[in-house]
């Protein structure tokens, strides 16, 4: 008998399964396509909210806890699976820190190191970039992961630990008897467990609308398009953020440029207008990219929620149903602490953060 069925195999689902299995739970993950191939695969892997001092406090609480443990987490995964998630403390250079006092006060209160480079030190930090003079701030301790590698490492570790993972299992029915789910139907198969967790990313809202009574998580897809360049190692040393667009240098020299924000439903097609927008930003910020070939242009669907605060907790009427979804742009940044909070609620443990701000009944 499976203890817990997790519906959705992105980074939140995998991290949640890992946390539950560490406590001895028997877990089955049902994924509608391939593990981790939706928003988790498509994102950039920046392990921080883009302008963290502007993030809502519940987001910051989960991020700070996750930020503190990512190095140890990824090293443990590398050791146990042989897959290097490429966690790197590459630092985040934010070019448009317009609210300087607020940013500095926030960094000091949260214990986040920061520097305020002038034009000379900015050139020393990143000699190849061209930024308009403004109010830059550099956060040297902000890290990144190569998200596909982290996802593969998580999947490998879970399988070795005995997790059941079933791909290409799109849910066709969730049977509710009174106040409890009794079974899930998908792919012509029937599955049952003691408890059920929805971690279906951008599909969590539509699934809830279809199967459950109010309240339901207000999660909708928000498309983001990205481009990756084949560049030489060392061309860009740090992540660079300017006007909600960013460049991310990978260990092997590839550079990601992102990202758009588009409310177009479940459409994952790429567009020429987005390509032009990203290229204009990338070439304007790092002119040397004009000589680099474009390796790929793709789109993913983020799990948008009204304030970016995820839904983590039990359904108030269906006793054995929980949610861990709606992380918007910060799924990787909040994943470890989100998974722990969910596991604490499933297992009846005391929580490290108050669960109230993440409840379905909270005013997100």
N, C-alpha and C positions, 0 to 999 in steps of 0.2 A: 504494500500500500504506500503510495506517495504521500508524504506529509504536506507538501506545498507545491502547487502548480503556479509557475510564473509565466504569464502571457506577454511575450515580447523579449527578444534577445539582443537588445542593444547594450550599451555600456551600463545603463542603469539596471537592466535585468540581470546582466552577468555579475555585476558587483553585488547586487542583492542576493543572488544565488550563492555567491562566495561567502558572504557574511552569514547566511543561514546555515550553510553546510559546515562552517567552522563551529557552529553550535550543535552539530550532529543531526540536522534535519535532512530528510530525504527529499530531493528536489527534482522536479521535471520542468524543463523550459520548453515552451511551445512558441515557435517563431514562424511568422507568415511567409517569410522568404528564406534568405540565408542569414546566419547569425551575424549581427553587427553591420549589415550592409545598407542600412538606411542612414539616418542622420548621423549616427555614431561614426560611420565610415567616411561620410562626406565632409565633416567639419575640419577645423584647423588644428585642434589640440592645444590651444592656449589654456593654461591652467589658472585662469583668473577671469573674472568679469572684465570687460574691456576698459571701463572707467570705474574701478571698484568702489571709489568713494561715492559714486552716484547710485550704487546698487541698494536695494531695500535691505534692511537689517537682517531679516530671515535668510536672505541669500548670503550675506556676508558671514553669518554664523556657520552655515554649512561649508562655505568656501574656506574659511580660516582653518577649520579642523581638517579638511581634505588637504589643503596646502601643506600642513605640517607633517603629513604622513606619506605623501606621494613618493618621495625618494626611497623610503624603506619598502613601500608596497611594490614599486616597479623593480627594485633590486631582488626582492623575494620572488617575483614572477620570473625574472631572468634566470635566477638560480634554479628554480624548480622546473622550468619548461625549456630552457635554452633559447628562448625568444627574447630579444632585447627590445623593450618598448621605447627605447631611445628617449627616456626622460632626460631633459637637459635644462639647466638653469641658465637659459640664454638671455634673460632679462627682457623687459618691455619698455621701449622708448615711446612715450606718448607725446606727440608733437603739439597737440592742441589742448593743453591743460589750462583752460580759460578760467576755471574757478580755483586759483592757486592756493588761497588760504584754506579753503575747504579740503583740498587734496592733501596739503601738508598736515593739517590737523588730524585728518582721518588716518594717514600713515602713522603718525606718532601715537595715536590712541590704539591702533591695532598692532603695533610693533612691526610694521612693514618698512624696510629700508627704502630710502629714496634719495635721489640727487637732483639738483636743479642746474643742468649744464648751461653755460653761456655758449655763444656761437663758436668760440675757440675750442672748448672742451667737447662740444657737440661734434665738431669736425674730427676730433681725435677719437671719439667714440665710434662714429660711423662716417669715415671719410668719403664714401661713395654716394651718400644720400644727399638729396636736395630738398630742404624743407624751408618754407617761408618763415622768416623770423617771427616767433610767437612766444609762448610760455611753455617750453617743453619740460617734462619731468621724466626721470628714468627710474624704473623700479628694478634693481639688479637681481632680486631674488625670485622674480616671476619665472616659472618654468613652462616647458611644453612637453608633450608626448607625441609620438607618431601614432596617431589613433588606430590605424589598421593593425599595427604590430601589438599594441596593448590589447586590442580585442582578441587577436589570435592567441596571445599569451593567456588571457583569462579563460578562453574556451578550452585551451589545452589543459590548463590546471584543473578546471572543473571536471572535464572528462576523466582525467587521471584519478580524481577524488571520488568518482562514482556518480556524478550527476548524469541524469538522462536529458539529452538534448534532441528535440525532434524538429527538423526544419521543414519548410513548405507545409505548414499546418495553419491554415487560415481558419479562424473560429467561425463556425456557422451557427452555433447555438450555445447559449449558457443557460442551463436549466436552474431556476430558482424555485424552491419549495418553501413558502412562508418567508422565513428570515435567513435561509441558508442556500447557498449554491450546492447542488447535488452532483452535477456533472458538466463537462464541456464536450461539445461535439466539434470535430474538425478533421478534414481529410478522410471522412468516412469512418473515423475512429472515435471511441468514447473514452474520456479520461476523467478520473475523479481523485479528490484529495481532501484533506481536512481543511486546508485554507487555500485561497486563491489571491494572487497579486497581479494587478494590471500594470505592466511596465512597457506599454506598447507605443511609446513615443508619440508622434504626431497622430497616430490612429487611436489613441486612448479615448479622446472625446467622442469620436464617431462610434466606437465600440460601446461606450457607455450609453450614448443616446439610443442605441439599438436594443440594448439588453437590460438596462437598469432603470429603476425609478429615481426621482430626484432625491437628494442633490447629486449632481454629476460633475466631474471635473471639466472646467471650461478650457479644454485643450484643442487648439486648431493648428493646422499646418501653416508654417511660414517658410517659403522657399528661400534658399540662399544659393547663389552661384559662385564658383571659385575657379581659378586658373592656376596651373602649376608650370613653372619655367624650369628648363634644364640649365642650371647655372653651375659655375665652378665653386667648389668649397672656398669659403672665406670672402666671397663677394659681399655678403651681408652677415654681420656677426650677431645681431640682436633682432628681436621682433620689433616692428615699427607700426605704430597706430596713429592714424590721422583722419579726423572727420569720419569716424566709424568704419574706415577701411584699414586693412592691415597687410603687412608682409611678414611671412614666417620662414626663416631659413632652416632647412633640415640639415642633419649631420652630413649627408652626402653632397650638399651644395644646392639641391633643389630648393626653389623658393615658391611658396604659395602666396597668391594674392586673393584677398576676399574682402568683404562678401556683400552680396545684395540682401535686401529685405523685401520680400514680395508676398502679398496676400492674394494668392491665386488658387486656393484649394489644393488638391492633390496633384497638381501639374508639376512634373519634374523635368520638363523640357528646358534646354538651354536656349538663350536668345542672343541675337547679335547686339541688342542694346545693352545687355548686361556685360557682354564681352568688351564692348567699347568703353563702358564705365570703368571696368576693372583695369583695362589696359591703360587708360588715361591716368588713373591713379598710380599704377605700378611704374609706368615710364616717367611720370612726373616726379615720383619719389626716388626712384633708383634708375637713372637714365641708362646705365649699363645693361639693363634688362632688354633693351631694344636689340641687342646683338644675340640674345638667348632665344632658343626655340621654345615654343609653347608645347608642352608635352600633353596636356589634357585640359579640357574645360568641362565642368560637371555641375550638377545641382543636387541639393538634398533638401529634405523637409524637416525643419526644426519643430519641436513640440511647443508651440507658443501658448502661453498663459497670460491672462490680462495684465499682471504686474511682473511676470518673470519668476514669481515665487512658485515652487513646485507644490503639487498635491502629494502629501505623504501621510497616510493614515488609513483608518478603517472607514468603510461606508457606515453611516449612522443607523441604517436599517437592516443591511445584509451582514450578518455577524461574522461570516468567514471570508469577507471580501475586503481587500486593501488595495491602495493605489500608491504608486511611486512614479509620477509622471509630471509633465509640464515644466521641464527645466529650461526650456527655450534655448538660449545661446550658451548656457553654462552647465550642460550635462556632465562633461568631463571634470570641470572645475569643482563641482559639488558631489560627484558620484560616491566617493568613499563614505562621506558623512551621511549622505542621503540613504545609502544602503544600510548603514549601521542604525540609523533612526528607525527605518522600516523594520529591520530585524528585531530591534528592541521592542517595538510595538507588537510584532507577531509573537514573540517569545515571552512577553510580559515582563521584560527587564526594565530597570530604571533607565531613563534616557539622559544623554549628555546635554541635549538642548530641549527646550520646551516644544512639545509637538503642536501646540495650539495654532501657531501661525500657518501651518501647512495643512490643517484639517480641511475637509471638503466644505465644512460649514463656515469657515473663515471668509472674511471679505477680501478675497484676492484682488 
